[in-house]
Amino acid sequence: MLDLSVQRISTLTGIPSDADFNQWLEAVLQAVVGQSRPEQSTLTLRIVDMEESAQLNQQYRGKDGATNVLSFATEHDFPEGLPAEELATLNSFLGDLVICAPVVQDEAELQAKPLQHHWAHMVIHGCLHLLGYDHIDPQQAAEMESEEIKILAGFGIENPYIN
């Protein structure tokens, strides 16, 4: 089960429902972690505007301007000797996703994609980052994109990498 906290800072319209976010994230967890995932997983999703996205992108990545999604995975270096139930609770925290609503909207328009489909892609992409996927080199990118395509297809969403 996913314990999802959605923080809606952006006032833009067209932002998916909490139920949409939850189903996309559950699909990622089921596809990637499957039966070995903790009984409870916790994630915070923050929907922001340009200013906050740009500030976080600069602060954490050293890059100027807003970006579509930022992923902040939870570090799992816990002190030795913690009781098993406390360790299980701490391990349930996947991290935080910050998605910039105006960037997602602009990208969907520029790429001529349904807005809801692009939102699904950004949420799935961000969650995969939380689970250790990356796209720094071509092999990593191919793995991550393949997983995204497979999960999106489960929702009837076309390959986002085909123009």
C-alpha positions as CSV (number, residue, x, y, z in Angstrom):
1,M,0.0,0.0,0.0
2,L,1.2,3.5,-0.8
3,D,0.9,6.3,1.7
4,L,0.9,9.3,-0.7
5,S,0.9,12.9,0.5
6,V,0.2,15.4,-2.3
7,Q,1.1,19.0,-1.8
8,R,-0.6,21.2,-4.4
9,I,1.3,24.5,-4.4
10,S,0.6,25.3,-8.1
11,T,-2.8,26.9,-8.9
12,L,-2.8,25.8,-12.5
13,T,-5.7,23.8,-13.7
14,G,-5.4,20.4,-15.4
15,I,-3.4,18.8,-12.6
16,P,-4.4,15.1,-12.1
17,S,-6.3,13.9,-9.1
18,D,-4.6,12.2,-6.1
19,A,-6.2,9.0,-7.3
20,D,-4.4,9.3,-10.7
21,F,-1.1,10.0,-8.9
22,N,-1.6,7.0,-6.6
23,Q,-2.4,4.6,-9.4
24,W,0.6,5.6,-11.5
25,L,2.9,5.3,-8.5
26,E,1.4,2.0,-7.4
27,A,2.1,0.7,-11.0
28,V,5.7,1.6,-10.7
29,L,6.1,0.0,-7.3
30,Q,4.4,-3.2,-8.5
31,A,6.5,-3.4,-11.7
32,V,9.8,-2.6,-10.2
33,V,9.7,-3.8,-6.6
34,G,6.8,-6.3,-6.9
35,Q,6.3,-8.7,-4.1
36,S,9.5,-7.8,-2.3
37,R,8.3,-4.3,-1.5
38,P,7.5,-3.3,2.1
39,E,3.9,-3.6,3.1
40,Q,3.7,0.2,3.4
41,S,5.6,2.7,1.2
42,T,5.5,6.4,1.8
43,L,6.1,9.2,-0.7
44,T,5.5,12.9,-0.9
45,L,4.5,14.5,-4.2
46,R,4.7,18.3,-4.4
47,I,3.2,20.2,-7.3
48,V,4.9,23.5,-7.7
49,D,5.2,26.5,-10.0
50,M,8.2,27.9,-11.9
51,E,9.8,29.8,-9.1
52,E,10.0,27.0,-6.6
53,S,11.2,24.5,-9.2
54,A,13.9,26.8,-10.4
55,Q,15.1,27.5,-6.8
56,L,15.2,23.7,-6.0
57,N,16.9,22.9,-9.4
58,Q,19.6,25.5,-8.6
59,Q,20.0,24.5,-5.0
60,Y,20.2,20.7,-5.5
61,R,21.5,20.3,-9.1
62,G,23.3,23.6,-9.8
63,K,21.2,24.2,-12.9
64,D,19.4,27.3,-13.8
65,G,15.6,27.4,-14.5
66,A,12.7,25.3,-13.7
67,T,12.6,21.6,-14.6
68,N,9.8,19.1,-15.0
69,V,10.5,16.7,-12.2
70,L,13.0,16.5,-9.3
71,S,13.4,13.4,-7.3
72,F,14.8,13.3,-3.8
73,A,15.3,9.7,-2.7
74,T,15.4,8.9,1.0
75,E,18.9,8.0,2.3
76,H,18.9,4.6,4.0
77,D,22.0,4.7,6.2
78,F,20.4,4.1,9.5
79,P,22.2,3.5,12.8
80,E,22.9,-0.1,13.7
81,G,20.9,-1.7,16.3
82,L,17.5,-0.2,15.5
83,P,14.5,-2.4,16.3
84,A,13.2,-4.3,13.3
85,E,9.8,-2.6,13.3
86,E,11.4,0.9,13.5
87,L,13.8,0.0,10.7
88,A,10.8,-1.3,8.5
89,T,9.0,2.0,9.1
90,L,12.1,4.0,8.1
91,N,12.7,1.9,5.1
92,S,9.2,2.6,3.9
93,F,10.0,6.2,3.0
94,L,10.8,6.3,-0.7
95,G,11.4,10.1,-0.9
96,D,9.9,13.2,-2.4
97,L,9.0,14.1,-5.9
98,V,8.6,17.8,-7.0
99,I,6.8,18.4,-10.3
100,C,6.6,21.7,-11.9
101,A,3.0,22.0,-13.3
102,P,3.8,24.8,-15.8
103,V,6.7,22.9,-17.3
104,V,4.7,19.7,-17.6
105,Q,1.9,21.7,-19.3
106,D,4.3,23.5,-21.7
107,E,6.1,20.2,-22.6
108,A,2.8,18.4,-23.3
109,E,1.8,21.2,-25.7
110,L,5.2,21.4,-27.4
111,Q,5.3,17.6,-27.8
112,A,1.6,17.4,-28.9
113,K,0.8,14.9,-26.2
114,P,-2.3,14.7,-24.0
115,L,-1.6,16.5,-20.8
116,Q,-2.8,13.6,-18.6
117,H,-0.4,11.3,-20.5
118,H,2.6,13.6,-19.9
119,W,1.7,13.9,-16.2
120,A,1.7,10.1,-16.0
121,H,5.1,9.9,-17.6
122,M,6.6,12.5,-15.3
123,V,5.3,10.8,-12.2
124,I,6.5,7.4,-13.4
125,H,9.8,8.8,-14.4
126,G,10.3,10.5,-11.1
127,C,9.4,7.4,-9.1
128,L,11.8,5.3,-11.1
129,H,14.5,7.8,-10.0
130,L,13.5,7.3,-6.4
131,L,14.0,3.5,-6.9
132,G,17.5,3.9,-8.3
133,Y,17.0,4.3,-12.0
134,D,18.9,6.9,-14.0
135,H,19.6,8.0,-17.5
136,I,23.2,9.3,-17.3
137,D,24.6,6.9,-19.8
138,P,22.9,5.3,-22.8
139,Q,22.6,1.8,-21.2
140,Q,20.9,3.3,-18.1
141,A,18.7,5.5,-20.2
142,A,17.6,2.5,-22.3
143,E,16.7,0.5,-19.1
144,M,14.8,3.4,-17.6
145,E,12.9,4.2,-20.8
146,S,12.0,0.6,-21.3
147,E,10.5,0.4,-17.8
148,E,8.6,3.7,-18.4
149,I,7.2,2.5,-21.7
150,K,6.0,-0.8,-20.2
151,I,4.3,0.9,-17.2
152,L,2.7,3.6,-19.4
153,A,1.4,0.9,-21.8
154,G,-0.5,-0.6,-18.9
155,F,-2.5,2.6,-18.9
156,G,-3.0,2.7,-22.6
157,I,-0.4,5.5,-23.0
158,E,1.8,5.4,-26.1
159,N,5.6,5.4,-26.0
160,P,6.5,9.0,-24.9
161,Y,9.9,8.8,-26.7
162,I,8.4,8.4,-30.2
163,N,7.8,11.8,-31.8
